[in-house]
Amino acid sequence: MSAQGGARRAASRVRLMDWDEAEAIATARQLREESGGASLAVVFVSPDWGPHLGDFIEILQIYGHARQVVGCSAGGLIGVGQEDEGASGFSVLFLNLPEEEVRTWVIDEHFQIPRDRPAAGGWLLLGNPLRLNAAALLADLNRIYPGVPVYGGLASGGGDRESLFAFHHGAGMMDSAGVAVHLPGLALRGLVSQGCEPIGEPYTITEVDQEVVLGVGGRRAYDVLVDTYEGLEEEAQQRARGNLMAGLAASEYREDFRRGDFLVRSILGGDPETGGVRIGALPRVGQTLQFQLREKDAADEEMRRMSEGLREGEGVPLALLCFACAGRGQELFGVPNHDAGILEETFGGVPLAGFFCNGEFGPVGGLNFVHAYTAAVAALY
């Protein structure tokens, strides 16, 4: 797919195949013809392409005229209207931004967040889950570039070091923590669809011990969780097994909390003796917590509503990048191409690349976070 907006142009492709040099060259040439080359190529490859990564980057640069190339390993590929879980091949987006300065960095032991960049545009971040402390890096970006969105995800594809990697044109497939991109001239908009329905009532957190919520609303958090579960109808209780989450209010300046108003985090365990509930976050006293039910109908409705809202508010973008949790796809929805299909229905054939992640990055309530079970979509305008 290709698109053109003024001097800016974009093109994308998904190729499902084992390593094939001739096909890679042909695809690079097609992308160059449609985009005029690339200031930046964002690429997601299946782990079996790792041994050929140096050759592939060179092909994109020579035959595609891609000046900068970044990417990571992917356990599943996403393109325009399609999601291919566990497939071999690649998904790539070419961005030709001739009037803008696009900068990229390898995140290694020498990396420091640059402080000389304009507080405009946005950031793309791809990381190796075995090496990148994404939460700490996002916290630093939130502090240094307040209000500036960061989208991206953690590499997927396997559980060993050889099948999880990030890469950069200047370093190849390094044993690095990740890559960062700053796009100062583009407006980065987007959505973070967490796909959960609030259940029970919102409570104020009254006691915490690091990641353990001990008290909410003056009651033991574990007791509130049990009561919330038992208050569900029998059918909802069946769906809730393994799908209960904790939602922390993204903003306290609301009287009514609805779906999308929470930063959703996994429940890691509960202790009936201490009354504590351990969650995948560091909650604070005074924060609002409401338990959430992760399920496909809520995820479908939220993805559609957010996509349509983005289209109505911002129009059709130059390109899209989709970072979807590996726990979504057919495992959640029971049908293929769910998220990519909604994006195609909403935005048409806008160039799109993406992958299934081990964790997704995107803003909620004006701050950037690491998410799970989420579709984070960056829309480039």
SVG drawing of the C-alpha trace seen along z (x, -y; Angstrom):
<svg xmlns="http://www.w3.org/2000/svg" viewBox="-26 -22 55 42">
<polyline fill="none" stroke="black" stroke-width="0.4" points="0.0,0.0 1.1,-3.6 0.0,-7.1 1.1,-10.6 0.5,-13.8 2.2,-16.9 5.9,-16.1 5.5,-13.3 5.0,-9.8 4.6,-6.3 4.3,-2.7 4.0,0.6 4.3,4.3 3.9,7.7 5.7,10.6 5.1,14.1 8.1,16.2 11.3,17.8 14.5,15.8 14.6,15.1 17.1,12.5 15.4,12.0 12.0,11.4 13.5,9.1 15.1,7.0 11.8,7.0 9.9,5.7 12.5,3.0 12.2,1.8 8.4,1.7 8.5,-0.3 11.0,-2.8 8.8,-3.2 5.7,-4.0 7.4,-6.2 10.4,-7.6 12.7,-6.0 12.6,-6.3 13.9,-8.7 13.0,-5.9 12.1,-2.2 10.4,-0.5 10.7,3.3 9.4,6.3 10.9,9.7 10.2,13.2 13.1,14.7 14.2,17.0 15.2,13.9 17.8,13.1 20.8,14.7 20.0,12.8 19.3,9.4 22.5,7.7 21.8,8.6 18.1,7.5 19.0,4.1 21.6,3.6 18.9,4.5 16.5,2.0 19.2,-0.7 20.5,0.1 17.4,1.1 14.8,-0.7 16.9,-3.9 16.1,-3.7 18.5,-6.0 17.7,-4.7 16.4,-1.3 15.1,-0.2 13.1,2.8 12.8,5.8 11.9,9.5 8.2,10.4 6.2,13.5 3.4,12.3 3.2,9.7 0.5,7.1 -0.2,5.2 -3.1,3.5 -6.2,5.6 -4.1,8.7 -2.6,10.3 -0.3,13.3 0.5,15.0 3.6,17.2 4.4,16.6 7.8,16.3 8.5,13.1 8.4,9.4 6.2,6.3 7.8,2.9 6.8,-0.7 8.6,-3.2 8.3,-6.9 9.7,-9.5 9.9,-12.8 12.2,-14.9 11.9,-18.2 12.2,-16.8 15.1,-15.6 14.4,-12.0 17.0,-10.8 17.5,-7.3 19.5,-5.8 20.7,-2.4 19.8,-2.0 22.8,-0.5 25.0,-1.2 26.1,-4.5 22.6,-5.8 21.3,-8.9 18.0,-10.5 18.9,-13.5 17.8,-16.8 18.4,-18.9 15.3,-17.7 12.3,-19.9 9.3,-19.1 7.2,-18.3 6.2,-15.3 6.7,-12.0 8.9,-9.0 8.9,-5.4 10.5,-2.9 11.3,0.8 12.9,2.9 14.4,6.3 12.3,7.5 15.3,9.3 17.4,6.2 15.3,3.0 13.9,1.5 11.0,0.0 9.1,-1.4 12.1,-3.4 12.9,-4.7 9.3,-5.8 9.3,-7.5 12.4,-9.5 10.9,-10.4 7.7,-11.6 9.9,-13.8 12.2,-15.2 9.5,-15.5 6.2,-16.0 3.1,-15.4 5.0,-14.0 3.7,-10.6 5.7,-7.4 4.5,-4.4 6.1,-1.1 6.6,2.4 8.8,5.1 10.2,7.6 8.6,11.1 9.3,14.3 10.6,16.7 12.0,17.2 15.7,17.3 18.3,14.6 18.7,15.6 15.0,15.1 14.5,11.8 16.3,8.8 16.1,5.2 18.2,3.8 19.5,0.5 21.0,-0.2 24.2,-1.5 24.7,1.5 22.9,4.5 21.5,7.0 23.3,6.0 22.9,7.4 21.3,4.0 18.4,3.0 16.5,1.4 16.2,-1.5 14.6,-4.9 13.3,-7.2 12.3,-10.9 10.0,-12.3 9.9,-16.0 7.9,-17.1 5.0,-14.6 2.0,-14.9 1.8,-11.6 -1.8,-10.8 -3.2,-7.4 -5.0,-5.1 -4.4,-2.7 -7.2,-0.1 -7.0,1.9 -10.1,3.9 -11.5,4.1 -14.9,3.5 -14.9,1.9 -16.8,4.1 -17.9,3.5 -17.4,0.0 -14.4,-2.5 -12.6,-2.7 -10.0,-5.0 -6.8,-3.1 -6.2,-3.6 -3.1,-1.3 -0.3,0.0 3.0,1.7 4.9,1.2 3.0,3.2 0.6,4.7 -2.8,3.0 -3.7,3.7 -6.8,1.5 -9.4,-0.2 -12.2,-2.3 -11.2,-1.3 -11.6,2.4 -9.2,5.2 -8.4,5.2 -8.6,9.0 -12.1,9.0 -13.3,6.3 -11.9,8.4 -13.7,11.5 -17.0,9.6 -16.6,8.0 -16.1,11.4 -19.0,13.0 -21.3,10.1 -20.9,11.0 -23.5,13.2 -22.6,16.8 -21.7,16.4 -19.5,13.4 -17.8,15.3 -16.8,18.0 -15.4,15.3 -13.6,13.7 -11.4,16.7 -7.9,15.6 -9.2,12.3 -9.6,10.1 -7.4,7.0 -6.9,3.9 -7.6,0.5 -5.9,-2.6 -7.6,-5.9 -5.5,-7.8 -7.0,-11.0 -8.7,-11.7 -10.5,-14.8 -13.6,-12.8 -16.9,-12.2 -17.8,-9.1 -15.3,-6.6 -15.9,-4.6 -14.1,-2.2 -10.8,-3.9 -10.4,-6.0 -8.1,-3.5 -4.5,-2.3 -5.2,1.4 -2.7,3.7 -2.5,7.5 -3.4,8.9 -0.4,11.0 -1.9,12.6 -4.0,12.2 -3.4,13.2 -6.6,13.9 -4.5,13.7 -3.0,10.2 -5.9,9.0 -3.4,7.8 -3.8,7.9 -0.5,7.7 -0.8,5.8 1.7,5.0 2.2,1.4 3.2,-0.8 -0.2,-2.2 -0.4,-5.1 -2.6,-6.0 -5.5,-8.2 -5.5,-6.8 -8.8,-5.4 -8.9,-1.6 -11.6,0.3 -11.4,4.0 -11.7,4.8 -12.9,7.7 -10.9,8.4 -13.1,9.8 -13.5,9.8 -16.7,7.8 -15.3,4.9 -12.1,5.1 -13.9,5.0 -16.2,2.1 -13.3,0.1 -11.1,0.6 -13.9,-0.4 -14.9,-3.5 -11.3,-4.7 -10.5,-4.2 -13.7,-6.0 -13.0,-8.8 -9.4,-9.2 -10.7,-9.4 -13.4,-11.9 -11.0,-14.1 -7.8,-14.0 -8.7,-12.6 -6.9,-10.0 -3.2,-9.7 -0.2,-9.4 0.6,-6.0 -0.1,-3.7 1.9,-1.5 0.1,1.1 1.6,2.7 -0.7,5.4 -0.3,7.7 0.5,11.4 -2.5,12.2 -4.9,10.5 -5.4,11.9 -7.3,15.1 -6.6,16.1 -8.8,13.3 -11.2,12.7 -11.6,16.1 -11.4,14.7 -8.4,13.6 -7.3,10.0 -9.4,8.4 -7.5,5.2 -6.0,4.8 -9.4,5.3 -11.0,2.5 -8.2,0.2 -8.7,0.9 -12.4,0.4 -11.9,-2.9 -8.9,-4.4 -9.0,-2.4 -5.7,-1.2 -3.5,-3.6 0.1,-2.1 0.4,-0.1 3.0,2.1 3.1,3.7 3.6,6.8 2.4,8.8 4.4,7.6 5.6,8.8 4.4,5.4 3.1,2.3 3.9,-1.4 1.5,-4.3 0.0,-7.2 -2.9,-7.1 -3.9,-10.3 -1.0,-12.2 1.7,-9.9 3.4,-7.0 3.3,-3.5 4.1,0.1 0.9,2.0 -0.3,5.6 -3.2,7.1 -3.4,3.8 -3.5,2.5 -1.4,-0.7 -1.7,-2.3 0.4,-5.3 -1.2,-7.4 1.4,-9.6 0.0,-12.9"/>
</svg>
